[in-house]
Amino acid sequence: MFMKKISIVVPCYNEEESLELFYRETSKVMEEIKKKVEVEYILVNDGSNDKTLQKMRKLSSENKNVIYLSFSRNFGKEAAMLAGFKAANGDYVAVMDADLQDPPKLLPEMFEILEQKEYDCVGTRRVTRTGEPPIRSFLARCFYKIINKLSKVEMVDGARDFRLMTRQMVDAILAMPEYNRYSKGIFGFVGFETKWLEYENVKRVAGETKWNIWKLLLYAMDGIIAFSTVPLNIAAILGVLFCLGSFIAILVIITKTICFGDPVGGWPSMVCIMFFLSGVQLFCTGIIGAYLSKTYLESKKRPIYIVKETNQKSRVL
């Protein structure tokens, strides 16, 4: 009987406390289907400044199914996922966080669903955000509402990066070599049939989250810019509306002055209008600048990541 292989990609940044726990718990779960699949772990060290790399070396020396890649510096989770996808050679590829917020117990069910050949991907979404700061949960819900109105690519509220995909879907993702990556949008863009599994939110098993509200806001902006040009249209529409408004205001002032001898208002109102219009101009310039900056970075053709160390020699990274 042909044995299928699952590659589990694990981006890691300062996960020395949770990495061994993750491997132990996931291996225990995968024992349930060991007669059907073999498993390889692709651990990607994203420039950690703790002992994450040492933990990876230790795991790889003790377990032949553990492959690790270590970046020359921190390139971000998106780059780490891409590197893991390129290194993976399984029939199915999963992406998971090392903090066990992505429940390994779902993997056997995800595998069985894909084996039925009706779906190309099994994704996961949280139905609760228990344990998260209320402001963070509120902003996350607002983001999904906004981006689904602005973008043609559907993004599911509460969706995690944790998913199991067929080789065909992973190859489609790898065919998108863009520098500015937003994986949630890329997963939606490539299409393929996806089944969603829901689960209750799970707290980190160890360590602290690397995502504060500021980083999440910047990440949300990247997502909007990467998969929608609506902000540019908004800037253009605002320009037209304010030109029209200023033309009407000029007509009103001329009419009042000629017909009623009404003098022009004082400087405070003029200063307020100038500040308001300047703010709108800067806002629109900022939108255009954000798109230009992304275009500038794409045009440089710089590598998305640089691998400094790995125990995998047989595959081009």
N, C-alpha and C positions, 0 to 999 in steps of 0.2 A: 504494500500500500504506500502511495506517495505521501511523504510527510510534508505538510505545509510549514512555512516559517513565518513567525511574527517578529518584526523589528520594533522595539520599544525605544523611542527617542525621548531623552530626558535632558532638557536644557537646565543647567545648574549655575547659579550665581550665589556664592557663599552658603552652600548647603551641607557643610561638614557635619552638622548635627543630625540631619535627616536622611542622608544618602544611604547609609547602611541599613537603616530602618526601612527605607523604601524598597531596596533590593530584597531584603528578607521577606517583607510582606507580599510583594509582587510575586516572588518566586514561589511562595507558599500557595498563592491563588492559582498560578499557572500549572501547579502539580495536578490540578483537576483535569486538565486537557493535555497532559504530557504525551499521551498515546496518539494524539491527533496532530500536534504541532511541536516544533522546536522553537525556542525563543532566543533572540539575541538582544542585548541591551546596548544602546548607543548613548553613552553619557557624554554630554558636551559641556566642558568647563568654559564659561563665558567670562574669562578674566577675573575669577574669584581672588580675593585677597586674604582668604582664610586657608584652611587645610583641605579644601574640597578636592584639589588635584591629587593630594596624597591619598585620600580616601579612594579615588578612582583607580589609582595605580594599584592599591591594595586589593580592591575588588577584582580588577582584571587579572592580577597574578594568581588569585585564588579560584577564579571562575573563567573558563575558556570562552563562555558566551558573552563576556563583557568587553565591549570596545569603548575606548574613550578618545575624545578629541579635546585638545586644550588650545584656546585662542591665545594670541600674543597680547591681547588686552581685552577689555570689555567692549563688545560690539553690539550687545543687546539681545533680547530673547528671540526676536525675529530672525536674526542672523544665525543664532544657535539652532533654531528649528530647521532652517534651510540646510545647514551643515549636516544635521542629523539625517534629514531626508536623503541627501546625496550619499551619505555613507551607508544607509540602510539597503540591504538586498533581500529583504523578506517579501513573501507574497502579499502580506498585509503589513501595514505600518501604523503604529500608534504613536501619539505624542502625549506625554504626561508630565506633570510637575513632580518634583522630588519631595515636596512637603506633605504628600499623602492627602491633599485636598481633592485630588482626583482618585476616587475609590478604586483600587485594583480589583475588587470583587466583581466589578462590572465587565471585566475583560472576557471571561468565558462566554457570557451572554452576547457580547458584541461580536465575538468570533462566530458563534452559532448563527447569528442573524446574517452575517456576510456570507457564510457558507451556503445559505439558501439561495444565493444569487439574485435576490430581488433588490438588494441595495448595494451601493458602492461605498457607502460610508455610514458609520454609526457614530453620531455625535452625542454629547451630553450637555444638559442644561440644568442649572440650579433652580428649583422652584421656590426656595427661600434664600434669604441673605442673612440668616441668623449669625450674630457675632460681628457683623460689619458695622462700622459707624453709620448712623442714619443718613448723614449728609452724603456719604459715599454711595449708598444704595439709591438715594434720590437722584443724584447726578447720573448714575449708571442707567436708570430707567429713562431719564430725560434724553440721554445720548441715543439710546436705541430708537426712541420715538422720532428724534430729529433725523438721524441718518437714514432711517427707512423711508422718510418722506423725501429726503434729498437725493438718495441713491436708487438706482435701478436694481442693485444687488441686495437681496434680502439678508438681513442679519437678525438672528433670533435673540430676543432678550434673555439674558441669563446663560447664554451659550458659553461653554468653556472651550479652551483649545484642546482639551482631552477628547480624542476621537480615535477610531480605528478605521483605516482607509485601505482600499484595494490598491494594488500596484499601479493600475491604470490611472487612478485619480492622483496618486503621488507623482507619477510621471508628468501629468498635466500641470501640476503645481510647479514642478521643476522646469517646465517649459516657459515659465514666467520669470525671467531673470532680473526683474526690476530692482533697483537699488533701494528705493523707498518702499519697504514692504509693510503690509498690514494684513496679517494672515487671516483674520476673521473675514475680511472682505475677499481675499484670494480664494478661500475655501468656498465662498458663495459664488464667486465669479466663474470658477471652472465648472460649476454645475454638478452633475451626477446626483443620483438618488440618495437622499440622506434620511435615516431614521433617527429620531431623537429619543434618548433615554433621560428621564427626569429623576433627580435625586435631591435629598435634603443637603443643605450646605454643611461641609465638614471643616472643622478648624485645623489649622496647621499642626502637625505633630511635633514640630520643633522649629526654632529660629523665628525670625520676624519677616513680615512681608516686605518686599523691595519696592512696592508700589504705593507711593503717597498720592494725595489728591492732585498735586501739581503735575506729577508724572502722568497720571491718568488723564488729566485734561489735555496735556500735550499729545498723548497717544490718541485721544479722541479726535483732536484736530487733524492729526495725520490720517486717520481713517476717513474723515470727511473729505479732505483734500485729495486723497488717493482714489476715491470712488465716486466723486461728484464734482461737477462744474457749476452747480447751482449757486454757490457763493459769488462766483464771478457775475452771474446773471443778476443777482441781488444788487451788487455794486453798480452795475449798469442801470438797473431800474431806478435805484436811488438817485443817480445822477440826473436822469430824465425828470423824475418827480420834482427834485429841487430846482432844476432849471425852469420847469413849468410854474412852480410855486413862486419863484422870484419874479418871473414875468408878470404874473397876476398881481403880485404885491406892488410892482412898479406902476401898473395901470391904476390901481386903487389910490396910490399916493398922488399921482398926477391928477386924477379926477377930483380928489378931495381938495387939493391945492387950488385948482382952477375954479371949481364950482363953489367952494365954501371958504376959500382963503385959509384953510386949516394948515398951520405950519407943520413942518416935519418934526417928529418926536425927538426927544433928547438922546444923548449919547448912551445912557445905560442900556436901553433896549437894543441899540445898534451893536454894542459890545457883546451882549448876550447872543444875538444872532450870529455875529462873527465867530464867537467861540463854538457855537453849536455846529455851524457849517464847517468850521475847521476840523471839528471832531469827526464829522461824517466823512470828510475828505481823507483824513488819516485812517479811518476805519476801512474805507474802500481801497486805499493805497496798501494797507496791511494785507488785505485779502489777495490783491494782485501780487504783492511781494512774496507771500507764502507759496503761491503757485510757481512763481519764478525761481524761488530758492530750490524747490523740488526739481524743477527742470535743470537748474544749474548742477545739482548733485548728480542727476542722472547722466548729464552730458560728460562728466568727468571720467566715467567708466572705471571708478575705483573698485577694488574688490570689496565684496560685502563683508567678508571676514578673512582673517589670516590664521591658519592653523600652525601653532608653534610645536606641538608635540602630539603624537598619537601612537597607539599600538597596532593600528590597522595599516597594512602595507599594500594590500591587494586592490585598493579602489582609489581612483582619482578624486580628490576632495576639492 
